[in-house]
Amino acid sequence: MTASAFHIFKCRWPAAAAVLALAGCASGPKPADWQLEAKGAMDRSVAAYLEGNTRVEAVELALARSEISSTGRIDLMARGELLHCASHVASLVFEPCAGFEKLRQDAPAAERAYADYLAGKLQAPDAALLPVAQRAVATGGSDAAVQAITDPLSQLVAAAVLLQTGRASLVTVQLAVDAASSRGWRRPLLAWLGVQASLAEKGGNEAEAARLRRRIELSQGDIKAAR
């Protein structure tokens, strides 16, 4: 994970889809203790969720929220909540981003746009508020736009947005599977493999569906115990 800052327009955190930022830029002043604690806790929370460990995710998320709340800044809390929800969307868990919605009224326009992007409800005029990579996905929705995103979590989120809006191709689904597999992110991998298997079954390709089910079984590991 790259070092990054709460200064959203000065440096950006790829895993937050270039919208969220939780520590200091390498060239800037030394970050405050709360920044380091918040970033570390958010990193661990997101990683735990993607790896399938819900208990650790909850503990670290609570710590991150506590550190961020000490600033009294709604914009920073909004970004933290959006990162939390982005990890869920990447894993094909489509549900309201409750933590952010409590802050929406006072959140900056860019954060509101990103929340709508995660929900697959972004209005066309607001696409300009998204980072460039996500803007291309929101407006064009092509496989090339997803493939051009270099950060795995952002790529998974983009693929998920296309899936929930009915624009994901087989290539997009494969890109998501590869992104999750490359990082050992069990939760999104299982979700995307499930999509692949379902598509194979619907297409009448029983052999491919069976192969994918075997891969799902292999990938499950001890996820149930981790929960």
C-alpha positions in Angstrom: 0.0 0.0 0.0 1.4 3.3 -1.0 1.9 6.1 1.6 -0.8 8.7 1.1 -2.5 11.7 2.6 -5.8 13.2 3.7 -4.9 16.0 1.2 -7.0 14.5 -1.6 -5.8 16.8 -4.3 -2.1 16.6 -3.4 -1.6 12.8 -3.3 -3.9 9.9 -3.8 -4.3 6.4 -2.4 -4.9 3.9 -5.2 -6.7 1.4 -3.1 -9.3 4.0 -2.3 -9.9 4.5 -6.0 -8.1 7.8 -5.8 -10.9 9.4 -3.7 -9.8 8.4 -0.3 -6.6 9.4 1.5 -5.4 8.5 5.0 -1.8 9.4 5.7 0.9 11.8 4.6 2.6 12.3 1.3 6.2 11.2 1.4 7.3 14.7 0.4 5.1 16.5 2.9 5.3 17.1 6.6 5.4 14.3 9.0 1.8 13.0 9.5 0.1 13.3 12.9 -0.2 10.2 15.0 -4.0 10.0 14.3 -3.3 9.9 10.6 -0.9 7.0 10.9 -3.2 5.2 13.3 -6.2 5.8 11.0 -4.4 4.7 7.9 -3.0 1.6 9.5 -6.4 0.6 10.9 -8.2 1.2 7.6 -5.5 -0.8 5.7 -5.9 -3.7 8.1 -9.7 -3.5 8.1 -9.9 -3.6 4.3 -7.3 -6.4 4.0 -9.2 -8.5 6.6 -12.5 -8.1 4.8 -11.0 -9.0 1.5 -9.3 -12.0 3.0 -12.5 -13.2 4.6 -12.0 -12.2 8.2 -15.0 -10.2 9.3 -14.1 -10.1 13.0 -10.8 -8.4 12.4 -12.4 -6.1 9.9 -14.9 -4.8 12.5 -12.2 -4.2 15.2 -9.9 -2.3 12.9 -12.8 -0.3 11.3 -13.9 0.8 14.8 -10.3 1.9 15.5 -10.1 3.9 12.3 -13.4 5.6 12.9 -12.3 6.5 16.4 -9.1 8.1 15.1 -10.8 10.0 12.3 -13.6 11.2 14.5 -11.1 12.9 16.7 -10.6 15.5 13.9 -14.3 16.4 13.7 -13.9 16.4 9.9 -16.8 15.0 8.0 -14.9 14.9 4.7 -12.3 12.5 6.1 -14.8 10.3 7.8 -16.8 10.2 4.5 -13.7 8.9 2.7 -13.1 6.3 5.3 -16.7 5.1 5.0 -16.4 5.0 1.3 -13.3 2.9 1.4 -15.0 0.5 3.7 -17.9 0.2 1.3 -15.7 -0.1 -1.7 -14.2 -3.3 -0.3 -17.7 -4.7 0.0 -18.7 -3.6 -3.5 -15.5 -5.2 -4.8 -16.7 -8.5 -3.3 -20.1 -8.1 -4.9 -21.9 -7.2 -1.7 -24.3 -4.5 -3.0 -25.9 -2.8 -0.1 -26.4 0.8 1.0 -23.2 2.4 2.3 -24.9 3.2 5.7 -21.9 4.9 7.3 -21.5 7.3 4.4 -25.2 8.0 4.1 -25.3 9.4 7.6 -22.7 11.9 6.4 -24.0 12.6 2.9 -25.7 15.9 3.6 -22.4 17.5 4.7 -20.0 15.5 2.5 -18.1 17.1 -0.4 -19.5 16.7 -3.9 -16.7 14.4 -5.0 -17.4 12.0 -2.1 -21.2 12.0 -2.9 -20.4 11.3 -6.5 -18.1 8.4 -5.6 -20.8 7.0 -3.3 -23.3 7.1 -6.2 -20.6 5.4 -8.4 -20.3 2.6 -5.9 -24.1 2.2 -5.9 -24.3 2.2 -9.7 -26.4 5.3 -9.6 -24.0 8.0 -10.7 -25.7 10.7 -12.7 -23.9 11.6 -16.0 -23.0 15.2 -15.0 -21.3 14.0 -11.8 -18.9 11.7 -13.6 -16.5 14.6 -13.9 -16.1 14.5 -10.1 -14.6 11.0 -10.2 -10.9 10.3 -10.6 -9.9 9.8 -14.3 -9.8 6.0 -14.2 -13.2 5.7 -12.6 -14.6 8.4 -14.9 -13.8 6.3 -17.9 -15.6 3.3 -16.4 -18.6 5.3 -15.4 -19.0 7.0 -18.8 -17.8 4.3 -21.2 -17.9 1.0 -19.3 -15.5 -0.8 -21.6 -13.2 -3.7 -20.8 -10.3 -1.5 -21.8 -11.3 1.1 -19.2 -11.3 -1.6 -16.4 -8.0 -3.1 -17.6 -6.4 0.3 -17.6 -6.8 0.6 -13.8 -3.6 -0.6 -12.2 -4.8 -0.8 -8.6 -6.4 -4.2 -7.9 -9.0 -2.9 -5.5 -10.0 -0.1 -7.8 -10.2 -2.5 -10.7 -12.5 -4.8 -8.7 -14.7 -2.0 -7.8 -14.9 -0.9 -11.4 -15.8 -4.4 -12.5 -18.5 -4.6 -9.8 -20.0 -1.3 -10.8 -20.3 -2.6 -14.4 -21.8 -5.9 -13.2 -24.5 -4.2 -11.1 -25.4 -1.9 -13.9 -25.6 -4.8 -16.4 -22.6 -3.8 -18.4 -20.0 -6.4 -17.4 -18.7 -8.6 -20.2 -17.0 -12.0 -19.8 -13.7 -10.2 -20.1 -14.5 -7.9 -17.3 -15.4 -10.8 -15.0 -12.2 -12.5 -15.9 -10.2 -9.3 -15.1 -11.9 -9.2 -11.7 -11.1 -12.9 -11.0 -7.5 -12.3 -11.9 -7.2 -9.2 -9.8 -8.6 -10.9 -6.7 -6.5 -14.1 -7.3 -3.3 -12.1 -7.7 -3.7 -10.6 -4.3 -5.0 -13.6 -2.5 -8.3 -11.9 -1.7 -10.4 -14.8 -1.0 -13.8 -13.1 -0.5 -14.0 -11.2 -3.8 -12.4 -14.2 -5.6 -15.1 -16.5 -4.4 -17.8 -14.0 -5.4 -16.4 -13.5 -8.9 -15.8 -17.2 -9.5 -19.4 -17.7 -8.6 -20.4 -15.2 -11.3 -18.2 -17.1 -13.8 -19.7 -20.4 -12.8 -23.2 -19.1 -13.1 -22.5 -17.6 -16.6 -21.0 -20.9 -17.7 -24.1 -22.8 -16.5 -26.4 -20.4 -18.2 -24.3 -20.8 -21.4 -24.7 -24.6 -21.3 -21.0 -25.1 -20.7 -21.2 -27.8 -18.0 -17.6 -28.7 -18.2 -16.4 -25.2 -17.5 -19.0 -24.7 -14.8 -17.7 -27.9 -13.1 -14.1 -26.7 -13.4 -15.0 -23.4 -11.8 -16.9 -25.1 -8.9 -13.8 -27.1 -8.2 -11.8 -23.9 -8.1 -14.3 -22.4 -5.8 -14.0 -25.3 -3.5 -10.2 -25.0 -3.5 -10.5 -21.3 -2.8 -12.8 -21.6 0.1 -10.1 -22.9 2.4 -10.9 -21.9 6.0 -13.0 -18.9 5.2 -15.9 -20.2 7.3 -13.6 -20.5 10.3 -12.3 -17.0 9.7 -15.7 -15.5 9.9 
